[in-house]
């Protein structure tokens, strides 16, 4: 796909994790969708959980 895009003057894109960007960049991809609704929500919830735990307020059941 990346080769076909390059031949036709297009930018090759792919959804991937941030850790996979170097691998895909090496084979010719130049646009990376590294964020998703899931990652945004999950990351935000993990931060809230960490912040509350630091204040002595566990987040979860119990």
N, CA, C and O atoms as CSV, one atom per row, in Angstrom:
chain,resi,resn,atom,element,x,y,z
A,1,UNK,N,N,0.835,-1.191,0.000
A,1,UNK,CA,C,0.000,0.000,0.000
A,1,UNK,C,C,0.873,1.245,0.000
A,1,UNK,O,O,0.634,2.179,-0.766
A,2,UNK,N,N,1.890,1.257,0.865
A,2,UNK,CA,C,2.769,2.424,0.940
A,2,UNK,C,C,3.462,2.677,-0.397
A,2,UNK,O,O,3.593,3.827,-0.817
A,3,UNK,N,N,3.905,1.616,-1.065
A,3,UNK,CA,C,4.558,1.772,-2.372
A,3,UNK,C,C,3.595,2.328,-3.415
A,3,UNK,O,O,3.957,3.212,-4.191
A,4,UNK,N,N,2.374,1.812,-3.433
A,4,UNK,CA,C,1.372,2.297,-4.390
A,4,UNK,C,C,1.064,3.767,-4.135
A,4,UNK,O,O,0.933,4.546,-5.079
A,5,UNK,N,N,0.950,4.146,-2.881
A,5,UNK,CA,C,0.689,5.554,-2.554
A,5,UNK,C,C,1.833,6.439,-3.031
A,5,UNK,O,O,1.605,7.500,-3.614
A,6,UNK,N,N,3.053,6.003,-2.784
A,6,UNK,CA,C,4.219,6.791,-3.198
A,6,UNK,C,C,4.245,6.960,-4.719
A,6,UNK,O,O,4.515,8.052,-5.219
A,7,UNK,N,N,3.966,5.886,-5.446
A,7,UNK,CA,C,3.962,5.948,-6.913
A,7,UNK,C,C,2.918,6.920,-7.451
A,7,UNK,O,O,3.111,7.519,-8.509
A,8,UNK,N,N,1.827,7.076,-6.734
A,8,UNK,CA,C,0.735,7.940,-7.189
A,8,UNK,C,C,0.710,9.295,-6.478
A,8,UNK,O,O,-0.262,10.041,-6.593
A,9,UNK,N,N,1.781,9.609,-5.746
A,9,UNK,CA,C,1.885,10.904,-5.091
A,9,UNK,C,C,0.934,11.097,-3.925
A,9,UNK,O,O,0.534,12.220,-3.620
A,10,UNK,N,N,0.576,10.011,-3.280
A,10,UNK,CA,C,-0.335,10.065,-2.134
A,10,UNK,C,C,0.425,9.728,-0.860
A,10,UNK,O,O,1.499,9.127,-0.901
A,11,UNK,N,N,-0.137,10.117,0.251
A,11,UNK,CA,C,0.451,9.800,1.548
A,11,UNK,C,C,-0.211,8.532,2.080
A,11,UNK,O,O,-1.436,8.451,2.165
A,12,UNK,N,N,0.600,7.556,2.435
A,12,UNK,CA,C,0.073,6.312,3.002
A,12,UNK,C,C,-0.170,6.509,4.489
A,12,UNK,O,O,0.682,7.036,5.204
A,13,UNK,N,N,-1.332,6.085,4.944
A,13,UNK,CA,C,-1.679,6.203,6.354
A,13,UNK,C,C,-2.132,4.874,6.922
A,13,UNK,O,O,-2.568,3.981,6.196
A,14,UNK,N,N,-2.019,4.763,8.247
A,14,UNK,CA,C,-2.390,3.506,8.902
A,14,UNK,C,C,-2.742,3.774,10.364
A,14,UNK,O,O,-2.092,4.591,11.015
A,15,UNK,N,N,-3.765,3.094,10.886
A,15,UNK,CA,C,-4.015,3.171,12.326
A,15,UNK,C,C,-3.040,2.231,13.041
A,15,UNK,O,O,-2.879,1.077,12.645
A,16,UNK,N,N,-2.403,2.728,14.080
A,16,UNK,CA,C,-1.440,1.896,14.799
A,16,UNK,C,C,-1.176,2.487,16.176
A,16,UNK,O,O,-1.602,3.600,16.486
A,17,UNK,N,N,-0.475,1.731,16.983
A,17,UNK,CA,C,-0.079,2.236,18.295
A,17,UNK,C,C,1.157,3.120,18.123
A,17,UNK,O,O,1.880,2.988,17.136
A,18,UNK,N,N,1.400,4.017,19.076
A,18,UNK,CA,C,2.613,4.840,18.984
A,18,UNK,C,C,3.886,3.992,18.887
A,18,UNK,O,O,4.847,4.384,18.225
A,19,UNK,N,N,3.888,2.841,19.542
A,19,UNK,CA,C,5.066,1.971,19.495
A,19,UNK,C,C,5.335,1.413,18.102
A,19,UNK,O,O,6.473,1.071,17.780
A,20,UNK,N,N,4.298,1.320,17.274
A,20,UNK,CA,C,4.455,0.759,15.929
A,20,UNK,C,C,4.842,1.791,14.868
A,20,UNK,O,O,5.157,1.418,13.738
A,21,UNK,N,N,4.824,3.075,15.211
A,21,UNK,CA,C,5.119,4.124,14.228
A,21,UNK,C,C,6.478,3.922,13.550
A,21,UNK,O,O,6.536,3.980,12.321
A,22,UNK,N,N,7.574,3.688,14.283
A,22,UNK,CA,C,8.864,3.533,13.591
A,22,UNK,C,C,8.863,2.405,12.558
A,22,UNK,O,O,9.443,2.546,11.481
A,23,UNK,N,N,8.218,1.299,12.883
A,23,UNK,CA,C,8.159,0.157,11.960
A,23,UNK,C,C,7.432,0.544,10.675
A,23,UNK,O,O,7.905,0.245,9.579
A,24,UNK,N,N,6.285,1.208,10.808
A,24,UNK,CA,C,5.522,1.585,9.616
A,24,UNK,C,C,6.187,2.729,8.857
A,24,UNK,O,O,6.102,2.789,7.630
A,25,UNK,N,N,6.843,3.628,9.568
A,25,UNK,CA,C,7.559,4.720,8.895
A,25,UNK,C,C,8.682,4.155,8.025
A,25,UNK,O,O,8.924,4.628,6.914
A,26,UNK,N,N,9.347,3.155,8.542
A,26,UNK,CA,C,10.455,2.536,7.807
A,26,UNK,C,C,9.997,1.926,6.479
A,26,UNK,O,O,10.766,1.892,5.519
A,27,UNK,N,N,8.760,1.449,6.420
A,27,UNK,CA,C,8.294,0.832,5.170
A,27,UNK,C,C,7.494,1.795,4.299
A,27,UNK,O,O,6.901,1.387,3.300
A,28,UNK,N,N,7.477,3.087,4.683
A,28,UNK,CA,C,6.921,4.085,3.780
A,28,UNK,C,C,5.650,4.796,4.192
A,28,UNK,O,O,5.183,5.682,3.476
A,29,UNK,N,N,5.081,4.433,5.325
A,29,UNK,CA,C,3.880,5.144,5.779
A,29,UNK,C,C,4.284,6.499,6.352
A,29,UNK,O,O,5.351,6.633,6.951
A,30,UNK,N,N,3.424,7.506,6.166
A,30,UNK,CA,C,3.740,8.855,6.636
A,30,UNK,C,C,2.624,9.497,7.453
A,30,UNK,O,O,2.820,10.577,8.009
A,31,UNK,N,N,1.467,8.863,7.537
A,31,UNK,CA,C,0.361,9.380,8.343
A,31,UNK,C,C,-0.044,8.275,9.307
A,31,UNK,O,O,-0.319,7.148,8.893
A,32,UNK,N,N,-0.080,8.606,10.599
A,32,UNK,CA,C,-0.329,7.594,11.616
A,32,UNK,C,C,-1.479,8.026,12.520
A,32,UNK,O,O,-1.414,9.072,13.165
A,33,UNK,N,N,-2.521,7.219,12.560
A,33,UNK,CA,C,-3.639,7.467,13.461
A,33,UNK,C,C,-3.319,6.717,14.748
A,33,UNK,O,O,-3.633,5.535,14.889
A,34,UNK,N,N,-2.689,7.425,15.685
A,34,UNK,CA,C,-2.218,6.772,16.910
A,34,UNK,C,C,-3.149,7.000,18.099
A,34,UNK,O,O,-2.850,6.573,19.214
A,35,UNK,N,N,-4.247,7.655,17.868
A,35,UNK,CA,C,-5.169,7.900,18.973
A,35,UNK,C,C,-6.558,7.447,18.545
A,35,UNK,O,O,-6.918,7.511,17.370
A,36,UNK,N,N,-7.306,7.001,19.497
A,36,UNK,CA,C,-8.684,6.582,19.239
A,36,UNK,C,C,-9.531,7.033,20.417
A,36,UNK,O,O,-9.003,7.412,21.463
A,37,UNK,N,N,-10.825,6.992,20.248
A,37,UNK,CA,C,-11.706,7.334,21.364
A,37,UNK,C,C,-11.386,6.458,22.565
A,37,UNK,O,O,-11.331,6.935,23.699
A,38,UNK,N,N,-11.178,5.180,22.307
A,38,UNK,CA,C,-10.873,4.244,23.397
A,38,UNK,C,C,-9.618,4.672,24.148
A,38,UNK,O,O,-9.621,4.737,25.377
A,39,UNK,N,N,-8.544,4.965,23.415
A,39,UNK,CA,C,-7.294,5.358,24.075
A,39,UNK,C,C,-7.458,6.654,24.860
A,39,UNK,O,O,-6.908,6.790,25.953
A,40,UNK,N,N,-8.209,7.606,24.315
A,40,UNK,CA,C,-8.434,8.869,25.024
A,40,UNK,C,C,-9.189,8.643,26.325
A,40,UNK,O,O,-8.783,9.131,27.379
A,41,UNK,N,N,-10.280,7.908,26.249
A,41,UNK,CA,C,-11.090,7.654,27.442
A,41,UNK,C,C,-10.304,6.820,28.446
A,41,UNK,O,O,-10.269,7.150,29.631
A,42,UNK,N,N,-9.676,5.749,27.988
A,42,UNK,CA,C,-8.930,4.879,28.887
A,42,UNK,C,C,-7.780,5.635,29.549
A,42,UNK,O,O,-7.570,5.520,30.756
A,43,UNK,N,N,-7.036,6.409,28.758
A,43,UNK,CA,C,-5.922,7.187,29.307
A,43,UNK,C,C,-6.391,8.206,30.327
A,43,UNK,O,O,-5.751,8.398,31.360
A,44,UNK,N,N,-7.510,8.861,30.038
A,44,UNK,CA,C,-8.064,9.830,30.977
A,44,UNK,C,C,-8.505,9.179,32.271
A,44,UNK,O,O,-8.266,9.714,33.354
A,45,UNK,N,N,-9.144,8.030,32.166
A,45,UNK,CA,C,-9.583,7.320,33.371
A,45,UNK,C,C,-8.402,6.828,34.196
A,45,UNK,O,O,-8.441,6.878,35.426
A,46,UNK,N,N,-7.355,6.355,33.532
A,46,UNK,CA,C,-6.161,5.920,34.267
A,46,UNK,C,C,-5.531,7.087,35.017
A,46,UNK,O,O,-5.070,6.919,36.146
A,47,UNK,N,N,-5.504,8.276,34.398
A,47,UNK,CA,C,-4.944,9.454,35.073
A,47,UNK,C,C,-5.781,9.823,36.284
A,47,UNK,O,O,-5.238,10.118,37.349
A,48,UNK,N,N,-7.090,9.809,36.130
A,48,UNK,CA,C,-7.969,10.112,37.264
A,48,UNK,C,C,-7.735,9.107,38.387
A,48,UNK,O,O,-7.645,9.484,39.556
A,49,UNK,N,N,-7.636,7.831,38.031
A,49,UNK,CA,C,-7.398,6.796,39.033
A,49,UNK,C,C,-6.076,7.041,39.759
A,49,UNK,O,O,-6.016,6.930,40.984
A,50,UNK,N,N,-5.031,7.369,39.027
A,50,UNK,CA,C,-3.721,7.646,39.619
A,50,UNK,C,C,-3.774,8.872,40.522
A,50,UNK,O,O,-3.247,8.855,41.634
A,51,UNK,N,N,-4.413,9.939,40.040
A,51,UNK,CA,C,-4.516,11.169,40.830
A,51,UNK,C,C,-5.287,10.938,42.123
A,51,UNK,O,O,-4.880,11.407,43.186
A,52,UNK,N,N,-6.405,10.210,42.032
A,52,UNK,CA,C,-7.193,9.937,43.232
A,52,UNK,C,C,-6.442,9.027,44.194
A,52,UNK,O,O,-6.500,9.230,45.407
A,53,UNK,N,N,-5.742,8.034,43.676
A,53,UNK,CA,C,-4.962,7.141,44.532
A,53,UNK,C,C,-3.889,7.923,45.283
A,53,UNK,O,O,-3.616,7.639,46.449
A,54,UNK,N,N,-3.279,8.906,44.622
A,54,UNK,CA,C,-2.265,9.740,45.275
A,54,UNK,C,C,-2.866,10.551,46.421
A,54,UNK,O,O,-2.166,10.920,47.364
A,55,UNK,N,N,-4.161,10.824,46.331
A,55,UNK,CA,C,-4.860,11.548,47.396
A,55,UNK,C,C,-5.434,10.598,48.445
A,55,UNK,O,O,-6.080,11.038,49.396
A,56,UNK,N,N,-5.201,9.307,48.274
A,56,UNK,CA,C,-5.714,8.320,49.215
A,56,UNK,C,C,-7.147,7.905,48.965
A,56,UNK,O,O,-7.794,7.334,49.843
A,57,UNK,N,N,-7.650,8.188,47.770
A,57,UNK,CA,C,-9.026,7.840,47.418
A,57,UNK,C,C,-8.982,6.800,46.301
A,57,UNK,O,O,-8.791,7.147,45.135
A,58,UNK,N,N,-9.156,5.528,46.654
A,58,UNK,CA,C,-9.124,4.507,45.601
A,58,UNK,C,C,-10.354,4.603,44.712
A,58,UNK,O,O,-11.458,4.871,45.186
A,59,UNK,N,N,-10.156,4.384,43.440
A,59,UNK,CA,C,-11.257,4.389,42.483
A,59,UNK,C,C,-11.530,2.942,42.098
A,59,UNK,O,O,-10.641,2.237,41.622
A,60,UNK,N,N,-12.720,2.524,42.300
A,60,UNK,CA,C,-13.072,1.150,41.972
A,60,UNK,C,C,-14.143,0.653,42.907
A,60,UNK,O,O,-14.772,1.423,43.633
A,61,UNK,N,N,-14.334,-0.622,42.877
A,61,UNK,CA,C,-15.364,-1.223,43.720
A,61,UNK,C,C,-14.814,-1.465,45.111
A,61,UNK,O,O,-13.658,-1.845,45.295
A,62,UNK,N,N,-15.676,-1.234,46.076
A,62,UNK,CA,C,-15.287,-1.580,47.434
A,62,UNK,C,C,-15.201,-0.466,48.378
A,62,UNK,O,O,-14.879,-0.671,49.548
